[in-house]
Amino acid sequence: MKITTGQFNDSYFPIMDGVGITAHNYAYWLNEKYGKSMVIAPKVKGYEDTVDYKVYRFKSVMLPGMNPYRVGLPLIDVKFKKKIKRIKFDLLHAHCPFISGQVALKLAAKHKVPLVATFHTKYRDDFKKVINNDIFADFLVKLTLDFYNAADEVWVPNKATGLTLREYGYKGSYAVMPNGSDMLIPDEGKRMEYRKKGLELIDAGNEGFTMLFVGQHRWEKNVRLIIDSMIMLKAAGKAFKMVFVGEGYAANEMMKLVRQNNIQDQVVFLGVITDRKELQNVYAASDLLVFPSIYDNSPLVLQEAAAFDIPSVVVRGSSSAEGFQDGLNGFLVENEVTSLTKKISELIAYPDAIKKAGEGARKTIYHPWENIVDEVNLRYADIIRKHQPVFSKQADDDEEE
């Protein structure tokens, strides 16, 4: 039986982070194959939704010190509240525990439908960044755990994220539901077409060695380690191009650091790329994804790169490194600059090692969202049967308006 679900998240287009893209792909593929799903997220001034499913936005303001993220104001958005209360949901899925998650929690209780909550992020790190107080950060972690304890089902994207949830003090049950990728594996002709466009965009020669970072420009992502490594590579006389894609509060400081160390000819900042087709061109023009973040849990960019036979360099023992085997489907380094620089130097000299690991990444790291959502729908149906034996009457499109 077809079901109606809502995907709730505090980040969503045009903010391009992994959790927002996850919510989008859940809604998109569920609508394509199984029923109705919609996204509930904050408004972004001047942005108009163009997706094929319904999106319900509530008022928001910029989150100080955390550009481009926003704080939602659903309680004062009368129009939003009127629209959302008329929808006959069968299940709600919160992808974060904050404003949109609280909206989902209240709706689930009011309409007596199950709530799934996914723990995506190392929230304590975010709290400490904003408030710089360990005691208050721990208090906010406790409030976050209260949210997950109130959910009917808790999901995590990989085993490492489950361990983080346990470290925070969560004692309940959870299930692993992996993330996927919306980047399709191109044939050789398409790959060359994309590569040509990408090389033009980043102004790199066809024979040059090109490295890539895609993600929020935040110090928590270990981007300083990448820049320090590029400084060492240039000092060693290595030829390369390093491309940064994304936005964030640290972007200006990153650019300043690059200029101060005179590596601006080797480092390119493209800013945020919202066009997924343009982003695939950048992937196709790259040889290696450099992603030493120890903050991320299950970053989608590792799978996106794998779709183009591009292996990733990740930090050994990090959550991001789950599933990677050094040299087989990616490369593992220690969380320090000499280790990263040594590994990149070796790979510049031995491109066959990159080719081997890239093929391995495509076979073992890459998973299309369409397949992931097949499993999501099965679990949704099981959760609804367990918590709500009788399906709610589906809302008509006219009623949703």
C-alpha positions in Angstrom: 0.0 0.0 0.0 1.2 3.5 -0.8 2.2 5.6 2.2 2.6 9.3 2.8 5.8 10.4 4.5 7.6 13.7 5.5 11.3 14.3 5.4 12.2 17.0 8.0 15.5 18.8 8.1 17.0 22.1 9.0 19.2 22.2 5.9 17.9 21.9 2.4 18.4 23.5 -1.0 20.1 25.8 -1.7 22.3 24.8 1.2 24.2 21.9 -0.2 25.3 19.6 2.7 25.1 15.9 2.9 22.1 15.7 5.2 20.0 18.0 3.0 20.9 16.0 -0.1 19.9 12.8 1.8 16.5 14.3 2.7 16.0 15.3 -1.0 16.9 11.8 -2.3 14.5 10.1 0.2 11.7 12.3 -1.0 12.6 12.1 -4.7 12.9 8.3 -4.9 10.0 7.6 -2.6 7.8 9.7 -4.9 9.2 8.1 -8.0 8.6 4.5 -6.8 6.4 4.1 -3.8 4.0 6.9 -2.8 4.1 10.5 -1.6 6.9 12.0 0.3 7.6 15.7 0.9 10.3 17.8 2.5 9.7 20.2 5.4 12.6 22.7 5.8 13.4 26.4 6.5 12.8 29.1 3.9 15.8 30.7 2.2 15.1 34.2 1.0 15.0 34.5 -2.8 15.1 30.7 -3.4 12.3 29.0 -5.3 11.9 25.2 -5.2 12.1 23.4 -8.5 11.8 19.7 -7.4 9.1 17.3 -8.6 7.7 16.7 -5.1 6.1 19.0 -2.6 8.2 21.2 -0.2 6.8 22.9 2.8 8.9 25.8 4.1 8.8 27.7 7.4 10.2 31.1 8.2 13.9 31.3 9.2 16.8 33.6 10.0 20.6 33.2 9.5 22.4 31.2 12.2 25.1 33.5 13.6 28.6 32.2 13.0 27.4 29.2 11.1 26.9 30.5 7.5 25.0 29.3 5.5 22.9 27.5 8.0 19.6 28.9 9.3 17.4 28.9 12.4 13.8 28.0 11.6 10.8 29.9 13.1 7.9 27.6 12.5 6.0 28.6 15.6 5.3 32.1 14.2 4.7 31.0 10.7 0.9 30.8 10.6 0.6 29.9 6.9 3.0 27.0 7.3 1.2 25.6 10.4 -2.2 25.7 8.6 -0.8 23.8 5.6 1.2 21.2 7.5 -1.6 20.3 10.0 -3.9 19.2 7.1 -1.6 16.6 5.7 -2.4 13.0 6.6 1.0 11.5 7.2 1.6 7.8 7.8 5.2 8.3 9.0 7.5 11.2 9.7 11.3 11.1 9.3 13.4 13.7 11.1 17.0 14.0 9.7 18.0 16.4 12.5 16.9 16.8 16.2 16.5 20.6 16.2 13.8 22.9 14.8 12.4 20.7 12.0 12.9 17.6 14.2 10.8 19.2 17.0 8.1 20.0 14.4 8.1 16.3 13.4 8.0 15.1 17.0 5.0 17.2 17.8 3.2 16.2 14.6 3.9 12.5 15.2 2.4 12.8 18.7 -0.6 14.8 17.6 -1.5 12.5 14.7 -0.4 9.3 16.4 2.0 8.2 13.6 5.5 6.8 14.0 8.6 9.0 14.0 11.9 7.8 12.5 15.0 9.9 13.5 18.4 9.6 11.9 21.5 10.6 13.8 23.7 12.0 11.0 26.1 14.4 12.7 28.6 14.9 15.5 26.4 17.5 17.2 28.6 18.1 20.2 31.3 19.5 17.8 28.7 21.9 16.4 27.6 23.0 19.9 31.2 23.7 21.0 31.8 25.7 17.8 28.8 28.0 18.5 28.9 28.4 22.3 32.5 27.4 23.3 31.4 26.0 26.6 31.9 22.3 27.4 29.3 22.2 30.2 26.6 23.9 28.1 27.6 21.7 25.1 27.0 18.6 27.2 23.7 20.0 28.3 22.6 20.4 24.7 23.8 16.9 24.0 21.5 15.7 26.7 18.6 17.5 25.1 19.5 16.0 21.8 19.4 12.5 23.3 16.0 13.3 24.7 14.8 13.8 21.1 16.2 10.4 20.0 14.8 8.7 23.0 11.4 10.1 22.1 11.5 8.7 18.5 9.9 5.4 17.6 12.9 4.3 15.5 16.5 5.6 15.4 18.7 5.1 12.4 22.4 5.8 11.8 24.2 5.8 8.4 27.0 3.5 9.4 28.4 1.5 12.4 30.9 4.3 13.4 28.0 6.8 13.7 26.2 4.3 16.0 29.3 4.3 18.2 29.3 8.1 18.4 25.6 7.9 19.4 26.5 5.5 22.2 29.4 7.7 23.3 26.9 10.6 23.7 25.0 8.4 26.2 22.2 6.9 24.0 21.2 3.5 25.4 18.3 2.6 23.1 18.2 0.5 20.0 19.2 1.7 16.5 19.5 0.4 13.0 22.0 1.1 10.3 20.6 2.6 7.1 23.4 3.5 4.7 23.5 6.6 2.6 23.7 6.5 -1.2 24.7 8.6 -4.2 22.7 10.4 -6.9 25.7 10.5 -9.2 25.2 7.9 -11.9 28.3 5.9 -13.1 29.0 7.4 -16.6 30.1 5.3 -19.6 33.5 6.2 -21.1 32.1 8.6 -23.6 30.2 10.6 -21.0 33.2 10.5 -18.7 35.4 12.1 -21.3 32.7 14.7 -22.1 32.3 15.6 -18.4 36.1 15.7 -17.9 36.6 18.2 -20.7 34.0 20.5 -19.2 35.5 20.1 -15.8 39.0 20.8 -16.9 37.9 24.0 -18.5 36.0 25.1 -15.4 39.0 24.6 -13.1 41.6 25.8 -15.7 43.7 22.6 -15.4 45.6 21.0 -18.2 44.7 17.5 -19.3 47.9 16.0 -18.1 48.0 17.7 -14.7 47.3 16.0 -11.3 44.1 17.3 -9.9 42.8 16.9 -6.3 39.4 17.8 -5.0 37.6 18.6 -1.8 33.8 18.9 -1.8 32.1 20.0 1.4 31.4 22.8 3.9 34.4 25.1 4.3 34.7 24.7 8.1 37.8 24.1 10.2 36.0 21.0 11.7 36.3 19.4 8.3 40.2 19.4 8.7 40.6 21.7 5.7 43.7 23.3 7.3 45.4 19.9 7.0 44.8 20.0 3.2 46.2 23.5 2.8 49.2 22.7 4.9 49.8 19.6 2.8 49.6 21.7 -0.4 52.2 24.1 1.0 54.6 21.2 1.6 53.9 19.7 -1.9 54.7 23.0 -3.6 57.9 23.3 -1.5 58.9 19.8 -2.7 58.4 20.9 -6.4 55.3 18.8 -7.0 53.0 19.8 -9.9 49.3 19.7 -8.9 46.0 21.5 -8.8 43.8 21.5 -5.6 40.1 22.3 -6.1 37.8 23.3 -3.2 34.1 23.2 -3.8 31.7 24.5 -1.2 31.0 27.4 1.2 31.2 28.0 4.9 32.4 30.4 7.6 36.1 29.4 7.1 36.2 30.1 3.4 37.7 33.6 3.5 40.4 32.5 6.0 41.2 29.5 3.8 41.7 31.8 0.8 43.8 34.1 2.9 46.0 31.2 4.0 46.5 30.1 0.4 47.5 33.6 -0.6 49.9 34.1 2.3 51.7 30.9 1.4 51.8 31.8 -2.3 50.0 28.7 -3.6 47.1 30.5 -5.2 48.3 29.3 -8.7 47.8 25.7 -7.5 44.6 26.1 -5.4 41.2 26.9 -6.9 38.1 27.9 -4.9 34.9 27.3 -7.0 32.4 28.2 -4.2 29.2 26.2 -3.8 28.0 24.3 -6.8 24.2 23.7 -6.7 24.0 22.3 -10.2 24.6 18.6 -9.8 25.5 18.3 -13.5 28.2 20.9 -13.1 29.5 19.1 -10.0 29.8 15.9 -11.9 32.0 17.7 -14.4 34.4 18.7 -11.6 34.5 15.1 -10.3 35.3 13.8 -13.7 38.2 16.2 -14.1 39.7 15.1 -10.8 42.2 12.3 -10.0 41.8 12.1 -6.2 39.3 13.2 -3.5 41.2 14.5 -0.5 38.8 14.3 2.5 40.7 14.1 5.8 37.6 15.1 7.9 37.3 13.5 11.3 34.1 15.4 11.9 31.9 13.7 9.3 30.2 10.4 9.8 29.2 9.0 6.4 29.9 11.7 3.8 28.1 11.4 0.5 31.1 12.9 -1.4 33.1 9.7 -1.0 30.4 7.8 -3.0 30.0 10.6 -5.5 33.7 10.4 -6.3 33.6 6.6 -6.5 31.0 6.9 -9.2 33.8 8.4 -11.4 36.4 5.8 -10.3 38.0 8.5 -8.1 39.4 7.1 -4.8 39.4 9.1 -1.6 42.1 9.8 0.9 40.6 9.6 4.4 42.0 9.5 8.0 42.6 6.1 9.4 40.1 5.3 12.2 37.7 8.1 11.4 34.0 7.5 10.8 34.5 8.5 7.1 37.1 5.7 6.7 34.5 2.9 7.4 34.6 0.4 4.6 37.9 1.6 3.1 41.0 -0.6 2.7 44.2 1.1 2.0 45.2 0.7 -1.7 42.2 -1.4 -2.6 39.3 1.1 -2.6 40.9 4.3 -1.2 43.8 5.5 0.8 44.3 5.8 4.6 46.5 8.4 6.3 47.2 9.5 9.8 45.7 12.8 11.0 48.8 14.8 10.4 50.4 16.7 7.6 53.5 14.7 6.9 51.4 11.5 6.5 49.0 13.1 4.1 51.8 14.8 2.1 53.7 11.6 1.8 50.7 9.7 0.6 49.8 12.3 -2.1 53.5 12.4 -3.3 53.5 8.6 -3.7 50.2 8.7 -5.7 51.4 11.5 -8.0 54.4 9.2 -8.8 52.3 6.0 -9.2 49.0 6.8 -11.0 48.3 3.1 -11.5 47.7 2.9 -7.7 45.0 5.5 -8.1 43.4 3.7 -11.0 43.3 0.4 -9.0 41.8 2.0 -5.9 39.3 4.0 -8.0 37.9 0.8 -9.6 37.7 -0.7 -6.2 35.8 2.3 -4.8 33.2 2.1 -7.6 32.6 -1.6 -6.8 32.5 -1.3 -3.0 31.9 2.3 -1.8 29.4 3.5 -4.4 25.6 2.7 -3.8 22.9 4.5 -5.8 20.1 6.2 -3.8 17.5 4.3 -5.8 18.6 1.0 -4.3 19.0 2.5 -0.8 15.4 3.8 -0.9 14.1 0.4 -1.8 15.2 -0.7 1.6 14.0 2.5 3.3 10.5 1.9 2.0 10.4 -1.7 3.2 11.5 -0.5 6.7 8.9 2.3 6.6 6.1 -0.2 5.9 7.3 -2.5 8.7 7.5 0.4 11.2 4.0 1.5 10.2 2.6 -2.0 10.6 4.2 -2.2 14.0 3.2 1.1 15.3 0.0 1.9 13.4 -1.9 -1.1 12.0 -4.4 0.9 10.0 -3.0 3.2 7.4 -4.2 6.8 7.5 -6.4 8.0 4.7 -4.2 9.6 2.1 -4.5 13.4 1.8 -5.6 14.7 -1.6 -3.4 17.2 -3.4 -6.2 19.8 -3.1 -6.3 19.3 0.7 -2.6 19.8 0.9 -2.9 23.2 -0.7 
